[in-house]
């Protein structure tokens, strides 16, 4: 299968290829996280891409040439061939990241082998700022201690570390403790996720829009001063707050690798364990399967991807917002709460200053 070719799409930086491809290499995981997007299971699914299909997919992704490929799950370490996949991805010219779960399997894994496989960065989740709150969130005692241990093992092996924190109605009060913990652990990146009602997560678990506005203002105080970079996932209106402070722009923010305007389907593509392609893991709309179509064809030409890349296609106040091209709101959260991926992001309290721009 040969990657289809397309004419240049002018000024759209995301028309030809995504910036990030997230590949859920398996849904198997030893944890039972309360808000799991994937609704992970203890065993690998019998229909997940096998080893030969996985390596073939990496080659096709190499033809698409996204800058970054993130191997996620479930727990990607539940696949015995995960480092073979990583090596293939690195050889294909992509920067490869790994997002494992905080399990005994992880702390007993050879972190030097992870680095030698070409892994560019390892991302670890801390969703409670204390042992008690994190273990309760993850559904397994000892997860907090193993995650902290994994951070140190990754540092010792020379791996870049990203820490992911999902903000929920239940842990928002711990934001100050999370911030202090980041200064202790010194990751290269702190990625703050804003909950999306999908998988095991429900609308009742979401922080309010006003609460998020206050938290994002506190986060903005850290940008450029903290010894780690800060970004949000499914909290795109953080970019609007930075822009309002004069800290945004065409080249992004200090310490950031991803360009502005990236969001579900626009610079992001997700591939499930069975090969189904979606605009993101939080927006699980079936746009085709890599077993039957080249991922480049799906990303470039599927009507949903094409529409999601058009900031002027957004509805509600997101469509009227003067910051829509750098933000655009969470398409996944809009879909999860309204059934319409083009609706306004319910987690943003901002009222656009302009009717059009």
Secondary structure, DSSP 8 states (H G I E B T S, - for coil): ---------TT-TTSSS-SEEEEE---B-S---TT-SS--BSS--TTS--HHHHHHHHHHHHHHT-SEEEEESS-GGGSTTHHHHHHHHHHTT-EEEE---SSHHHHTS-HHHHHHTTEEEEEEE--SSSHHHHHHHHTSTTHHHHHHHHHHHHHHTT-EEEEEEEE-TTTGGGHHHHHHHHHHH--SEEEEEE--S-TT--GGGS--HHHHHHHHHHHHHHTTTSSSEEEEES-THHHHHHHHTT---TT-STT--S-TT-EETBEEEEE-TTSBEESBTTB-----BTTTS-HHHHHHH-HHHHHHT-GGG--HHHHH-TTTTT----HHHHHHHHS-TTS--TT-----S-S--
